[in-house]
Every structure is written in C-alpha cells, then in structure tokens.
Amino acid sequence: HLINRLDRGASGAVLFAREGADVAIAYLAEDGDAEETKAAVEKEGRRAILIPGDVADPAMARAAVEHAPATRRYQLLYVRALLAAGQPAQTLDRANEFLARPDPEPEMLALRSQLHRQRQQPAAATADARAALSDSRLSVSSQIDLLLPSDPAGARAVFEAARRSPMIEELSDTDAAYLAVRVGDDASAAQSF
C-alpha cells in the first residue's frame, strides 16, 4: 500500500503491515516521522520504502506509484496529484482509465464522484457515489465525504458507527477529530485531543 501524509497515514501503514502488506511511504518533509514509520512497518515483518517529494506534483506522484510495492490503490495518488495540479479533465480521463479495469477501486469511484460534482454532472456523481458506497472497502472518511452533500444525517450515522467500532481506536487523534468536525460533532472532536 502507498501512504502519503504521514500525519494521517502512520497508523494506517502499521495496520497494512499487520495485514501482510508491504508499504511505500510518500512524504514531503517529515524525514524523522518517515523513518519511525518505516521502522514500525519493518517491525511487523513487512517491507517499507520511503519516497520523499511533493505528491501534489504529478511527476512525483507517478514516480511514487512506479516505486510502490504494488500498484492497485496507488493510482489514487496519481489521480489526486493531477487534481491538485489543476488538471480536472486529465484527472477524469485517468480515473476513467483506472476504473475500466476489473473490480473498480471504491476510493477511485468516490474521487470520480467528487469530480463529476465539481463539473456539474449530478447524475454521474450520484451513480459513482452509490457504487462506491455499496462497496465495503470504502473508507469511513470517503463515506462521510460522499454522504455529507446530500445526506448529512447518513454521514453522521457512519461516523457514529465508526466511533463505536474498534476501528476508531486505530485512528490518530487528528483523524478522529477531523471526522468528528466533518459531521458537526464538535464535542467528540474536542475529546479526541
């Protein structure tokens, strides 16, 4: 798996390693944190590769994907980098290309839904959101992001279910607080710290 943004990905990197995955860690300037995360992954008996650079740069994102231990979900990094670089048409083309493969990645469907929404294509946005939400592999954060525009109560219910599950304990305090703020639960956000 490819992890970017160490402030949100360090615990995820260790969880992926515990599940048997090798991990590539793309990071901007957190050399010490990256080394600590690499050591924690290796302690779990898995391989960790450090890839320093700005993942908002499409060329760097492509290099990270090429150097990652696998490629399935790492396509997201490249597509997000295209979006961050202000290339929405190319972003949508690449998302479509990746989703044309067997067993589409739900996170890519969620991202494409957001792209369709930005491009004022509500029918396509809704179709992708429904497909992504029906896939159990979709992250809680993406579920909340997809539900918030049309179903804030549904987004809050997803957060509440996650909060009651062991999964919430695996999140960093920052991640838990972020999700709480997204659904308007300021009290839970404050308790996260």
C-alpha positions in Angstrom: 0.0 0.0 0.0 1.1 3.6 -0.6 0.8 6.0 2.3 1.0 9.7 1.9 0.6 12.5 4.5 2.4 10.9 7.5 0.3 12.9 9.9 -2.7 10.8 8.9 -1.0 7.7 7.5 1.5 6.4 10.1 -1.0 4.2 12.0 -2.5 3.1 8.7 0.9 2.0 7.4 1.3 -0.2 10.5 -2.2 -1.6 10.1 -1.5 -2.5 6.5 1.8 -4.2 7.5 -0.1 -6.2 10.2 -2.4 -7.4 7.4 0.6 -8.6 5.4 1.1 -5.6 3.0 4.4 -4.0 2.1 4.2 -0.2 2.3 5.5 2.7 0.3 5.6 6.0 2.2 5.4 9.2 0.2 6.2 12.2 2.3 7.2 15.9 1.9 9.5 16.9 4.7 8.9 14.6 7.7 12.2 12.6 7.5 12.1 11.7 11.2 8.5 10.6 11.1 9.0 8.7 7.9 12.0 6.8 9.4 9.9 6.0 12.5 7.0 4.7 10.4 9.4 2.7 8.3 10.8 1.0 11.4 7.3 0.3 12.7 6.3 -1.4 9.5 9.5 -3.4 9.4 9.0 -4.5 13.0 5.8 -6.1 11.7 7.9 -8.1 9.3 7.0 -6.2 6.1 9.0 -4.1 3.7 8.7 -0.2 3.8 10.0 2.1 1.0 10.5 5.8 1.6 9.7 8.1 -1.3 10.4 11.8 -0.4 8.8 14.5 -2.5 5.7 16.6 -3.1 2.9 14.3 -4.1 1.0 17.3 -5.5 3.5 17.2 -8.4 2.1 14.8 -10.9 5.6 13.6 -12.0 6.4 12.8 -8.3 3.1 11.0 -7.8 3.8 8.9 -11.0 7.3 8.1 -9.6 5.8 7.1 -6.3 3.3 4.8 -8.0 6.0 3.2 -10.0 8.2 2.6 -6.9 5.4 1.4 -4.7 5.4 -2.3 -3.8 2.1 -2.8 -5.7 0.0 -0.6 -7.9 -3.7 -1.2 -7.2 -4.7 1.6 -4.9 -1.6 3.8 -5.7 -3.4 5.0 -8.8 -5.4 7.2 -6.4 -2.2 9.2 -5.5 -1.6 10.0 -9.2 -5.2 11.0 -9.8 -5.3 13.2 -6.7 -2.0 14.8 -7.8 -3.5 15.7 -11.2 -6.5 17.2 -9.4 -4.2 19.2 -7.0 -2.3 20.4 -10.1 -5.5 21.9 -11.5 -5.9 19.4 -14.3 -9.6 18.3 -13.9 -10.0 17.0 -17.5 -6.9 14.8 -17.3 -7.9 13.8 -13.8 -11.2 12.5 -15.0 -9.6 10.7 -18.0 -7.1 8.9 -15.8 -9.9 8.0 -13.2 -12.0 6.6 -16.1 -9.0 4.6 -17.3 -8.3 3.1 -13.9 -12.0 2.3 -13.3 -12.3 0.5 -16.6 -10.2 -2.3 -15.1 -11.9 -5.3 -13.4 -13.0 -4.8 -9.8 -13.0 -1.0 -9.6 -11.5 0.6 -6.6 -14.2 2.3 -4.4 -12.0 5.1 -3.4 -11.4 6.0 -7.1 -15.2 5.8 -7.6 -15.6 8.3 -4.7 -13.0 10.6 -6.2 -14.6 10.5 -9.6 -18.0 11.2 -8.0 -16.5 14.4 -6.5 -15.0 15.3 -9.9 -18.4 14.9 -11.5 -20.0 17.0 -8.8 -17.4 19.8 -9.4 -18.2 19.6 -13.2 -21.9 20.0 -12.5 -22.7 16.4 -13.6 -25.1 15.3 -10.8 -26.4 12.1 -12.4 -22.8 10.8 -12.9 -21.8 12.0 -9.5 -24.8 10.1 -7.9 -24.1 6.9 -9.8 -20.4 6.8 -8.8 -21.3 7.7 -5.2 -23.9 4.9 -5.0 -21.4 2.4 -6.4 -18.7 3.5 -4.0 -21.0 3.4 -1.0 -22.1 -0.1 -1.8 -18.5 -1.4 -1.6 -17.4 -2.4 1.9 -13.8 -1.5 1.1 -14.7 2.3 1.0 -13.0 4.2 3.9 -15.1 5.8 6.5 -13.7 9.2 5.6 -14.8 8.8 1.9 -18.2 7.5 3.0 -18.6 10.7 5.1 -17.4 12.9 2.2 -19.8 11.3 -0.2 -22.8 11.5 2.1 -22.4 15.0 3.5 -23.7 17.0 0.5 -27.0 15.1 0.2 -27.4 13.1 3.5 -25.8 14.8 6.5 -27.7 12.5 8.9 -26.3 9.5 7.0 -22.8 10.9 7.3 -23.3 11.4 11.0 -24.6 7.8 11.3 -21.5 6.5 9.6 -19.3 8.5 12.0 -21.3 7.2 15.0 -20.9 3.6 13.8 -17.2 4.0 13.3 -16.9 5.7 16.7 -18.4 2.6 18.4 -16.2 0.2 16.5 -12.6 -0.8 17.3 -11.6 0.9 14.0 -11.8 4.4 15.6 -9.1 3.4 18.1 -6.8 2.7 15.2 -7.1 6.3 14.0 -4.8 9.1 15.2 -6.4 11.7 17.4 -6.1 14.1 14.4 -8.0 11.8 12.1 -10.8 11.1 14.7 -11.2 14.8 15.3 -11.2 15.5 11.6 -14.1 13.1 11.1 -16.0 14.5 14.0 -15.7 18.0 12.8 -16.8 17.0 9.3 -20.1 15.6 10.7 -20.6 18.5 13.1 -19.7 16.7 16.3 -17.6 19.3 17.9 -17.8 17.6 21.4 -16.3 14.4 20.0 -13.6 16.4 18.1 -12.6 18.1 21.4 -12.5 14.8 23.2 -10.1 13.4 20.6 -7.3 15.7 21.9 
